[in-house]
Amino acid sequence: MKQINKIKTLILAAAVSFTACDTVDFGDTNLNPNNPSTPVTASLLANAQRGTSGYIADTKSNLYVQYLSNGQYDEESRYQTLNWSPNGSYGLLEDLRQIIEINTNADTKLAAQAYGSNGNQIAAATILKVYIMHGMTDRWGYLPYSEALDIANNIYPAYDSQEAIYSGLLAELDNALASINSGKGPDSDIYFGGDMTKWKTFANTIKMVMGLRLSKADPTTGEAKFKEAMAGAISSNTENIQYTYLTEDSNDNPWQDRFESRKDYLLSDVFVDKLIGTGTSTLPEDPRLAKFAEPTTTTATFIGAPYGASNSTTANYSFITDNVINTSDAPLMIYTYSEVLFARAEAAAKTWTTENAASLYAEGITASMEQWGIPAADIAVYIAANPYTGIEDIAYEKYVSLYLQGFNSWAEWRRFKAEGTDGRINLVAPADLLSNATDIPQRDGYSATAQALNKDNYDAAISAQGADNLDTTLWIFK
């Protein structure tokens, strides 16, 4: 499977922006009349979903928001890497494009119904496409979107603006929701087992998150989309959207794999100190710390490792909870009820809705703590000691609740920072940075080959967006 994906990524480089060759029509030379040439849509969906695991379990983004510190090798927390390639993500998008095409084409859509109704397969593939592409543009900003994956007609696709990508993705979500029908859901659906009600919840939650993400750049559109999606988003912890791993090595929890080879990720002093708060290293103010982390093996207390430093004596610091790093089938969260509640609280504080911000803030804390198994009495004590006073409180509690959801947390931190409501989070970059960063990164740099292989469109994107470095602020976070 890994070799197939590597080959697919190389092929898809041509579909995105990283090719410089002529197209040749070989007719039927490579068609085997004894084997079907149309891919199985169920396999394509499962492959695309499995491919999201790396994004969901990413290390770098969890370091950017300082949940974690490195062990001996500190380069990741000092932002050594500038260039990141989107090719793997485009490979997943190609799988999803094929699902949509097979279920739309008159010659293939009837046979495709063996794996779910055409409308539901198209809806699921589109929703997952939006989830992936939304994460991509929040990392890089400008990217090939409207002309991407169209090898036959355009091997040098333009980079669309982030504003255009958001607009297109929100329209695609609406079309996907309209495509959902009462027929059979998609086969080999490792997210939801073919349950289209859950796909609908997923779509509305993405739409709600994207709407709030627009609160600085385009609040009018953001408010409208947020309110359209709110009633259909996650409504309890039982609806939390997660990637469920298996005990088999072929699809087990990446954190467990990492800790089999090297114990290199510790809780950061920044995060641990926030959660200790007015408490102590044995009895922290925030009871979630005891669920997020393990006490040190040397002192049996909660101690965070200095952020942006080499921490080779790992036994002196707190690791991520054993329930994650030593459990092969531990699920990782994609979206949670607490995130939705904090989003609703912020929307109420912005007067987008008439809901009560203070009540939703308390409900968000409760949902987060219940998700991690905190007793009701401890929840009540914490809320009483941390009453709602404004959006900065929502921002901080949302930040805590997004623990280990690195990319989502990084995007929200950048938005809060843009709006000036990140004061309680208060992240500060290490003093000694690598690459060309001067602060906590605002974006990822494009692939090192992007300019050489699609120069005109790359140059146009840089001219419009800003320098291709870690410091350029994206449209959505200005």
Secondary structure, DSSP 8 states (H G I E B T S, - for coil): -HHHHHHHHHHHHHHHT---------TTTT--TTS--S--HHHHHHHHHHHTHHHHT-SHHHHHTTSEEESS--TGGGT---B---HHHHHHHHHHHHHHHHHHSTTTHHHHGGGS-HHHHHHHHHHHHHHHHHHHHHHHSSEE-TTTT-TTT-SS--EE-HHHHHHHHHHHHHHHHHH--SS---TT-TTTTT-HHHHHHHHHHHHHHHHHHTTTT-HHHHHHHHHHHHTTS--SGGG-EEE---SSGGG--HHHHHHHH---EEEBHHHHHHHHTTS-SSS-SSTTHHHHB---TTTSS---B-TTS----GGGS-BB-HHHHT-TT--EEEE-HHHHHHHHHHHHHTTSSSS-HHHHHHHHHHHHHHHTT--HHHHHHHHHHS---SHHHHHHHHHHHTTT-HHHHHHHHHHHHHHT--TTT-----SS--TT-SSS-SS-B--TTHHHHSHHHHHHHHHHH--SSSS---GGG-
